[in-house]
Amino acid sequence: MDLNSILTTISIAAIPVVFAITVHEVAHGWVAKQFGDRTAEMLGRLTLNPVRHVDPIGTILVPGILLLSGSGFMFGWAKPVPVDARNMRNPRGNMVLVTAAGPLSNLVMATIWAFIMMVSQDSASGVAGEWIARMAQYGIVFNIMLAVFNMLPIPPLDGGQVLANLLPQGAVSDFLRRFAPFGFFVVLALIVTKQLWPIIGPPIGFLLSLLVDTFGLRLVAF
């Protein structure tokens, strides 16, 4: 990939990728605030300003490498929004919704991008229309991937935290919380052994097909 192609890809993908990761984290903090925890708000993290959420590795380096390598799989992360369950009225029950808010926000954004892509394909033409359609497609694909990936039941991913709070208090839920520091190594092992895509590929494909069929989208080549 030459320099012009790299710059073009970055100009198209940067907005949906950064926005997806930023909104994901803000959603956690915003829902926590509704349940009485204002930690994120007091630390200035309830903002869509990406500078407040960017993790140099997770928001820029990792997605950039995956994007430019043409791996077909993209994920990333921002600096986690701080949440203190002790401030909530029903800590365990509320944390289920707080944790699930991130992936749900990505599915909402994927739907919004699908609508934008539909409008651009129906009304826009030429270079501008193609640019918008490609950006929207990145938004759809990345948000779906981020949502599905984060709902894996592996702590500290959102799915693992949801599972830990749904299970009755006891040995299993305690084990999941203690296991969180090692969960990233499990994810790395799945990637290295090429077992991650067989797990997350089918739900990603289903959600992508659902949006494509619902909005009548014509996918474009990346």
C-alpha positions in Angstrom: 0.0 0.0 0.0 1.5 3.3 -1.1 1.5 6.6 0.9 -1.5 8.0 -1.0 -3.5 4.9 -0.3 -2.6 4.9 3.3 -3.6 8.6 3.7 -6.8 8.0 1.9 -7.7 5.0 4.1 -6.9 7.0 7.2 -9.0 10.0 6.1 -12.0 7.7 5.5 -11.7 5.4 8.5 -10.4 7.7 11.3 -13.7 9.4 12.0 -15.9 6.3 12.4 -13.2 4.4 14.3 -12.4 7.1 16.8 -16.0 8.0 17.2 -17.0 4.4 17.8 -14.5 3.9 20.6 -15.2 7.3 22.2 -19.0 6.9 22.3 -18.6 3.3 23.6 -16.8 4.7 26.7 -19.0 7.7 27.2 -22.0 5.4 27.1 -20.7 3.5 30.2 -20.2 6.7 32.1 -23.5 8.2 31.0 -25.6 5.2 32.1 -23.6 5.0 35.4 -24.6 8.7 36.1 -28.2 7.8 35.6 -27.8 5.3 38.5 -26.1 7.7 40.8 -22.4 7.4 40.0 -21.0 10.7 38.8 -17.3 9.6 38.8 -16.9 9.9 35.0 -18.6 13.3 35.0 -16.5 14.8 37.8 -13.3 13.6 36.0 -14.4 15.3 32.7 -14.9 12.0 30.8 -18.6 12.5 29.8 -17.5 14.3 26.6 -17.3 13.3 23.0 -14.0 15.1 22.7 -11.8 12.1 21.6 -8.7 13.7 23.2 -10.2 12.9 26.6 -10.5 9.2 25.7 -7.7 8.3 23.3 -5.3 5.6 24.3 -2.3 5.9 22.1 -2.0 2.1 21.6 -5.6 1.0 21.7 -7.2 3.9 19.8 -4.5 4.7 17.3 -1.8 2.1 16.9 -3.7 -1.2 17.1 -6.7 -0.2 14.8 -4.2 1.5 12.5 -2.1 -1.6 12.1 -5.1 -3.9 11.6 -6.6 -1.5 9.1 -3.5 -1.0 7.0 -2.6 -4.7 7.1 -5.9 -5.7 5.6 -6.4 -8.3 8.3 -10.1 -8.2 7.9 -10.5 -7.9 11.7 -10.4 -4.6 13.6 -10.7 -3.8 17.2 -9.4 -1.2 19.6 -10.1 0.5 22.9 -10.0 3.8 24.6 -9.0 4.7 28.1 -11.7 3.1 30.3 -14.2 5.5 31.8 -14.0 5.2 35.6 -17.1 3.8 37.2 -17.7 3.2 40.9 -20.5 0.8 41.6 -20.5 1.7 45.3 -22.2 5.0 44.3 -25.1 3.1 42.6 -28.5 2.3 44.1 -28.3 -1.3 43.1 -24.6 -2.0 42.3 -24.8 -5.5 40.7 -28.0 -4.9 38.8 -27.0 -1.4 37.6 -23.6 -2.6 36.6 -25.1 -5.0 34.1 -26.7 -2.1 32.2 -23.7 0.1 32.7 -21.4 -2.5 31.1 -23.8 -3.5 28.4 -24.3 0.2 27.4 -21.0 0.3 25.5 -21.7 -2.6 23.0 -25.3 -1.4 22.7 -24.1 2.1 21.7 -22.0 0.5 19.0 -25.0 -1.3 17.6 -26.9 2.0 17.6 -24.0 3.7 15.8 -23.8 0.9 13.2 -27.5 1.5 12.4 -26.9 5.3 12.1 -24.0 4.7 9.7 -26.2 2.2 7.7 -28.8 5.0 7.3 -26.1 7.4 6.2 -24.7 4.9 3.7 -28.2 4.3 2.3 -28.8 8.1 1.8 -25.4 8.6 0.2 -25.9 5.7 -2.2 -29.4 7.0 -3.1 -28.7 10.7 -3.5 -24.9 11.3 -3.7 -22.7 10.6 -6.7 -19.1 11.0 -7.8 -16.1 11.1 -5.5 -18.0 12.7 -2.6 -20.7 10.0 -2.7 -18.1 7.2 -2.8 -16.1 8.8 0.1 -19.2 9.0 2.3 -20.3 5.5 1.4 -16.9 4.1 2.3 -16.7 6.0 5.5 -20.2 4.8 6.5 -19.2 1.2 5.7 -16.2 1.5 8.0 -18.5 2.8 10.6 -20.9 -0.1 10.2 -18.3 -2.8 10.2 -16.1 -1.4 13.0 -19.0 -0.8 15.3 -20.4 -4.3 14.8 -17.0 -5.8 15.3 -16.5 -3.7 18.5 -19.9 -4.7 19.9 -19.5 -8.4 19.3 -15.9 -8.6 20.4 -16.7 -6.7 23.6 -19.6 -9.0 24.5 -17.3 -12.1 24.6 -17.8 -13.5 28.2 -14.1 -13.0 29.0 -13.2 -10.5 31.7 -12.4 -7.6 31.5 -14.4 -7.4 28.3 -17.9 -6.0 28.7 -19.4 -9.5 28.3 -17.3 -10.9 31.1 -18.4 -8.1 33.4 -22.0 -8.5 32.5 -21.7 -12.3 33.2 -20.0 -11.7 36.6 -22.8 -9.3 37.7 -25.6 -11.6 36.4 -24.4 -14.7 38.2 -25.3 -15.1 41.9 -22.6 -13.9 44.2 -20.3 -16.9 44.9 -17.3 -18.7 43.7 -18.0 -18.4 40.0 -18.6 -14.6 39.9 -15.7 -14.1 42.3 -13.4 -16.1 40.0 -14.5 -14.1 36.9 -13.5 -10.9 38.7 -10.2 -12.2 39.8 -9.5 -13.6 36.3 -9.9 -10.1 34.7 -6.2 -9.2 34.7 -5.5 -12.3 32.7 -8.3 -12.1 30.2 -6.3 -10.1 27.6 -3.9 -13.0 27.3 -6.8 -15.3 26.5 -7.9 -13.0 23.8 -4.3 -12.8 22.4 -4.2 -16.6 22.4 -7.5 -16.8 20.4 -6.1 -14.3 17.9 -2.7 -16.1 17.5 -4.3 -19.5 17.2 -6.9 -18.1 14.7 -9.8 -19.2 16.9 -11.2 -15.8 17.5 -12.8 -15.3 14.1 -14.7 -18.6 14.2 -16.3 -17.4 17.4 -17.2 -13.8 16.6 -17.5 -14.2 12.8 -21.0 -15.7 12.6 -22.7 -13.0 14.8 -20.8 -10.2 13.0 -21.9 -11.7 9.7 -25.5 -12.0 10.9 -25.7 -8.4 12.1 -24.0 -7.0 9.0 -26.4 -8.9 6.7 -29.3 -7.7 8.8 -28.3 -4.0 8.2 -27.4 -4.6 4.6 -30.8 -6.2 3.9 -32.8 -3.7 6.0 -31.3 -0.6 4.4 -30.7 -2.1 1.0 -27.0 -1.3 1.1 -24.5 -2.0 -1.7 -21.2 -2.7 0.0 -18.1 -1.1 -1.5 -14.6 -2.4 -1.8 -12.3 -1.2 1.0 
